[in-house]
Amino acid sequence: MQILPENITTSVNMEMMKTRRTFVLTVALILFGFGHIGFAATMGTKKVAFTLYQLPTHGPGMSYVMISEGGKVIVVDGGSGGYKPGVSTDGPYLRSFLEAHGSHVDAWFITHPHDDHIDALIWILQNPGGVQIDEIHGNFPPLDWAGLDDWARNSITNFNNTGRELIVTQIGDTFDYDEIHIEILSGLNPEFIVNGVNNSSIAMRVSDSTKSILFLGDLGPEGGDKLLANVDPSKLKSDYVQMAHHGNTGVNENVYQAIHPKYGLWPTPIWLWTNNDGAG
């Protein structure tokens, strides 16, 4: 598995953008040597394929943008509010990135409502600039659920206060945006009270004709084992996997063995990667 943490470059399937803080992951399946970002070459023909951007975040957040060859834009999560619910440090940069790519988001998927995943979206909804968002997808637990922590409760309340509709995802839902195909593989797990919000992360598989990516959000061991038990193994197997919970105390190893990825995507700041938060 190739290790791709934020702020660490690699010569395999990754190029650093010249623009600040942005990394482009070459997520095409390369059949002959090094391919161009966003498509794979087979026998001299070009296959239609999307490009995935992993955006660094200020804290242990998660921000991915996918752009189809036809220009459709899909966002997964978006980043952090810096541990202060409702206040975003990643929102301005993400908004600028989206404005540089047309200012139009066809669909936004939230894996779970923790501030390091949703607060950048909330900030953009409150401060849209020129950004237009067509659809927002997710599945938030009820505010009176015993497993809901204060971070999620505050972020859900702040999202609701924007007045935007949340299109509730269900297991088995599929979505198509040009060549980008998305399937929802998991939903709320109300039986898991401990680490409950993380364990109710939406797992979603994204694919085109050349590659597949499995997003796990912040799933923990319990949620990961339930995913493994309930989903056909053929739907789990993917070329790329987003490392659960920033690669730190996420799903068990058996889940990654079932996914059998070629590469791992680490939404992980350097201090977390090195287990050094400055405290010694």
N, C-alpha and C positions, 0 to 999 in steps of 0.2 A: 504494500500500500504506500503510495507517495504521500509524504507529509507536507501539507500546505498551510502553515499557520499564517495569520496576518503579519505583515511586515517582514516576512522571510521569503526571499525569492528562490526559485528553482528553475533549472534549465529545461525541465520536463513539463510540457504542456502548460507553460505559464509565461506571460510576458508582463513586464511592468509598464503601465501607462506612463506617459510623460506628464500627465496632469497629476496634481498633488493627491496623495493618499489613496489613489485608486489602483486596484490590481485587476487585471483581466485574466481570467482563467480560461485557457484554451481547452474547452471541454468537448471538442470534436474528437471522435475516434480516429486516430491516425493510423492509416494502413501502410503508407509509404513515407518514411522519414518524418520530417516535421511539417505539419500542415499549417495552413492559415487559420487564424482565429475564426471560429464559428462554422467551419464546414470541413467535411472529410472528402478526400479525393479517392475515387475508386475507378481504375481502368480509364483514367483520363476524363471522367465525367464528374460534375459537381452535384453533390447532394445538398438539399435544403436543410439547414441546421441553424439553431439559435445560438447566441452568444450569452454566456453567463459572466456577470461581474460580481466579485466579492468585494464589498466596500469595507475598509477598516472602520472600527468604531472607537469611541473614546474609552469605553469600558468593556466589560465582557458581554458585548451585545452581539447582534446578528443582523446583517443587512446584505441581501442579494437582489440583483436586478437581472432579469432575462430580457433580451431583445430579439425578436424574430427577424428573419431576413426581410420580411415585409414591413418591419418597423413597429410591430406591436410590443408593448412594454408591460412586463409582469414583475411585481415586486414581492419578495418574501420577507416579512417582518420589517426591518428598517433601522433598528438601532435604539439607543438608550436615552433615558432622561437623566442619566448620571446619578441614579439612586434617589432622586428627588422626584416623586411622581408628578407628572404634568409639566415638567420643565425639561426641555430637550437640549442636549449638546450635539447630537448627530443630525437633527432635523435640518438646520440651515445648509449643511454640506449636501445632504441627500436631496434637498429641494434644488440646489444648484446643479447637481448631477442630472436630475430629471429634466430640468429646464434646458440643459445642454443637449438632451436627447429628445427634444420635441415637446416637452411639457405635458404630455398626455400619457396617463397610465391606464391601460385597458383593464387590469385587474390587480388587486393587492390582496395577498394572502397573509394572515396572521396565524402563526403556529400556536401561540398561547398569549394571554394578556399580561405578561410581566413587563415592567417598565423598560427593561433593556431590550425588548423586542418590539413593543408597540408605541412607545412614547414619541419616537420620531414621526410616525404617522399622525399621531394626535397633534403634534406641533404643526405639521404641514396642513392639516385640516383647519387649524386655527389661524395659520399664516400661509395661505396657499400661493401667494405670488401669482405666477402664471400657470401653476400646475393644476390640471384637471384629472380627477380620478373617477373612472366610470363605475367600478364595482369594488367592494370590500368584502372579503370572505373570511370566515373564521367560525369558531364555536366556543363561546365563553360560558363558563359555569355560572349558575345563579348566584346572586349576591348574598343569599342566606345559606349557601353551602358551607358545611363545617370545614372543608378542606381549603377554603379560600383564604389566602393571606392578605395582609394589608396592602402590599404592593399591587397585587392584582385587583383588589377591590377598588383602590384609588384609580387605577388605570382604566378599568371598565367604566367607572363613573365618569371619568373625564372623557372617554370616548363617547359614551351615551350623550353627554352634554354638547357634543358637536352637532348632534342632530342627524348624523349620517346613518344610513341603514347598514346593518351587518347581515350579509347573506349567509345563513347558517349552513355549514357544510355537514354532510353525512357520509359515513363510510360507504364507499362505492361510487360516490359522485365523480364524474369526469368532466373535464373542461378542455376546449380546444381553441387555441389562439394561433392562427396560421399553423406552422408545423409543431408548435409547442403543445404537447398532450400532457395533461395533469390528471392523476387519479388520487383520490383521498383514501388512505389505508387505515386510518385510526381516528377516533373521536374522543369525546369525554369519557373519563373513567372514574365515575363518582365513588366507586368502592375504595379508591386509594386516597385516604385522608392525609397521611404523612407524605410530604413532597407532592401534594395533590395537584397543584396547578401544573407543575412540570410534567407529571405523569399523565396529564390530559392534553399534552401537546398533540397537534395534528401531524401525523406522518403523511407525507405526500410524495408520490413518485412522478418525476417530470422526465419526459423523453421526446426524442424526435427519431428520425430514421438512422441516426448515427451513434446515439449515446443515450444513457439514462442516468438520472441523478435521484437519489433518495434523500429527502429532507426529514430529519428526525426531531427538529426543534430541541427542546430540553427534556426529552423523555428520560426517565430514570429506569432503574432495574426492573421495577414492577411493570411499568408501562411497556418497556421493551419486551419483556417476556410475554405479555399479553398480545402484543403485536405479532411476535413470532408464532404464538399458538393459534392465532385466528386468521392469519393471512397466508394464502398460497405461496409457497417458497418461490415460485417463478415470478411473482409480483414483487418480491423483496429484492431479488438479485439485480444489482445495478452496477454500472461502471464507476460511478462516483457516489460517495456517501458524505453527507454533512455530519460531522462528529457530534454526537448528542451531548447536550449541556456543555458546549464549548470544549468538548474533549475531556471533561473533568467530572468524574462520578456520574456518568450517563448510563446508557444501556450496558448490559453484560456482553462479554466477548462472544457468546454464542449467537447474538443477534448480528454482529459484524461478520461472523463466519457464514451465516445464512445469506447475508447480502453479497458477500464475496466481491468486494469492490476492487478496482484497480488503483483507485486514488481516494484519499480522504481529504475533505475540505474542512479546515479548522477555523471557525469563527472565534479566534482566540488571540487576545493581545499578548505581546511579548512577556509582560510581567506574569501572566497566568501560565504561559507556555513554560517559563523558567521557574515557576513557583516562587516568585520573588516580588512581593507587593511593596517592598521598601521597608518592611518592618524588621528585616534581618533574618 
